[in-house]
Amino acid sequence: MDRRAPDYIIDPDGEVIIILRNADSPFAQPLEDTVTGMALPEPSHATQSPAQRHSTIPGPEQIKDPSPEDPAAKEKIDEPLVENCFYIQVSAKHLMFSSCVFKSVLTSGWKESIEFQQKGSIELTAESWGIEEFLIVLRAIHGKYYHIPRKLTLEMLVKVAVIADYYECKEALLAMTDAWINKLEEKIPTTHSRDLMLWLWVSWFFQLPSQFKQITSTAMSSSENQINAWGAPDSRKGSMNKTREGAFNKLILRLRRTREAFLSGKCGCGFECRSIMYGALTMQMQSSHLLSRILRLPFPI
């Protein structure tokens, strides 16, 4: 059976065909059961080993034949699989030089590398990436910067960052980073929002310390619940939630000590003043559920 002609040829002498399946899947969509944010993509191979990441087609043992008594199932399996699929021809040498993930796949003794060494060519599978952003990363890996746009939207830049982070090829993007960031039209939001979470990715991946500080501060101060920045680095999300919870702990402790001071007479200019202040503070804390002896994190507001 003849191999399908590539949809995109980045290197006409390339030994590797990357098959991008389910291209342009929904990105950063809202989660109905959450309060705080949007979900960045989590491809099905995100938790797999480097070799498994690019070999997503199930093996024979994973495909069950339909029962003869179930003609409907047989008919369903015979239907062609509908998916947004692209074939991209690239250079193994460039992939291995720029990406330790691709290098592991092609040289570390897994079945993909054995096949590549035996045949001199191979097909690898990737899933769910945006085709335009995936091509940007692959062209950067090949040093073909003249084919790469100098201006991206915030969402496109985040998609590029997610792909480059996944394949560990950030250095290939350095020649374009300043131009992309300087030409961004979207400004950093002042409230917790989808764009703020996208900016979190940009500031973390491209190492923008002042923007990162501003973004994390906004997320911690304006989020109405525990920060769940889906797709953002887990360590950053955990650090923000820990800082936010620590600030709430200090605030609640201070409120309780102030209330106790009014009650004991250590604060206030007189009995009437202390009574008013104590009563008002107690009522406000009660309405905010802050008088319970046991408070459950993350203190939704």
C-alpha positions, -999 to 999 in steps of 0.1 A, spaced: 0 0 0 15 34 -10 22 58 17 0 89 17 17 120 3 27 146 31 3 175 35 33 196 46 70 192 37 93 209 60 123 189 49 119 172 14 147 147 24 132 141 58 131 105 71 102 111 95 65 115 88 46 129 118 9 121 116 -10 148 135 -44 134 144 -74 152 159 -57 185 150 -71 217 163 -90 201 192 -109 225 215 -84 246 235 -88 262 269 -125 256 271 -145 265 303 -153 237 327 -189 238 338 -183 224 373 -156 249 382 -156 284 394 -122 296 386 -109 291 351 -104 273 318 -90 240 308 -58 240 288 -55 208 266 -44 176 282 -35 153 252 -42 116 258 -5 109 257 4 135 283 13 110 310 30 85 288 66 78 283 84 96 255 82 65 232 45 61 240 38 98 234 43 93 196 28 59 192 -9 64 199 -23 38 175 -37 9 196 -21 -25 191 -40 -56 180 -46 -67 215 -65 -35 222 -89 -39 193 -118 -64 199 -136 -80 170 -173 -75 171 -195 -104 179 -211 -121 149 -244 -117 167 -240 -79 168 -242 -67 131 -247 -31 143 -213 -32 160 -196 -47 129 -212 -20 107 -200 7 131 -164 -6 131 -164 -7 93 -172 30 92 -142 52 84 -127 71 113 -134 108 109 -106 129 123 -87 160 113 -54 144 103 -22 158 87 10 142 74 41 163 79 76 153 65 105 164 88 142 156 94 152 131 121 185 149 125 168 183 133 143 166 156 169 149 176 192 180 178 165 203 191 142 180 212 154 154 237 119 139 235 122 131 198 158 120 205 146 95 230 120 82 207 145 77 178 176 65 197 167 49 230 160 13 220 122 14 220 103 -1 191 102 32 173 139 36 174 145 0 163 122 5 134 139 37 125 173 22 126 162 -8 105 142 10 79 159 45 79 124 61 81 95 60 104 60 74 110 53 90 144 19 100 157 10 132 176 -24 142 188 -46 172 194 -22 200 187 -33 230 166 -19 224 131 -7 260 126 11 261 160 25 226 155 40 237 122 55 268 138 73 246 163 85 221 137 98 249 114 116 265 143 132 232 150 144 231 114 156 267 116 131 278 89 122 311 107 113 329 74 82 307 73 71 317 108 48 346 115 63 375 135 30 382 152 8 357 171 -24 361 191 -22 353 228 -39 319 223 -16 310 195 14 318 216 2 297 244 -4 268 221 31 271 207 45 272 243 25 241 253 38 222 223 74 233 228 72 225 265 59 191 258 87 183 233 113 201 253 125 223 225 122 258 239 156 268 226 144 265 191 120 294 197 144 319 212 149 337 179 112 346 177 103 351 214 109 388 217 90 396 185 60 375 196 58 390 231 64 426 220 37 424 194 10 408 216 -22 429 214 -39 413 244 -30 430 277 -27 413 310 -62 412 326 -68 428 360 -92 400 371 -92 362 371 -102 352 336 -93 329 307 -68 353 293 -51 356 327 -45 319 327 -32 321 291 -8 349 302 3 327 331 15 301 307 33 328 286 50 344 315 61 311 330 74 295 298 91 325 284 105 336 318 90 370 322 95 377 359 76 410 363 46 398 343 46 365 362 45 383 395 17 406 383 -3 376 370 0 354 400 -9 383 423 -40 390 403 -50 353 403 -46 350 440 -64 382 449 -93 379 424 -100 342 424 -133 333 442 -121 298 450 -90 276 449 -70 285 418 -73 257 393 -51 269 364 -57 238 342 -27 232 320 -4 256 339 26 241 356 15 222 387 42 237 408 30 273 400 -6 264 407 3 248 440 25 277 450 -3 302 443 -29 282 462 -5 278 492 2 315 492 -35 324 489 -44 300 518 -16 314 539 -29 349 534 -64 338 544 -51 321 575 -33 353 586 -64 374 580 -87 351 599 -63 349 628 -61 387 629 -99 390 628 -103 365 657 -77 383 678 -93 416 672 -127 402 682 -112 388 713 -96 422 721 -130 439 719 -145 413 741 -118 416 768 -116 454 767 -81 456 752 -95 475 722 -121 503 719 -125 537 735 -153 526 759 -180 500 767 -205 513 741 -178 515 714 -164 481 722 -199 466 722 -208 481 688 -175 470 672 -176 435 688 -212 430 676 -206 443 641 -174 422 637 -191 391 651 -220 394 627 -198 399 597 -177 369 606 -208 348 612 -222 358 577 -189 348 562 -188 314 581 -155 324 599 -166 317 634 -165 279 631 -137 262 650 -129 241 620 -125 259 587 -120 240 555 -96 252 528 -95 269 504 -119 295 520 -141 303 490 -152 340 490 
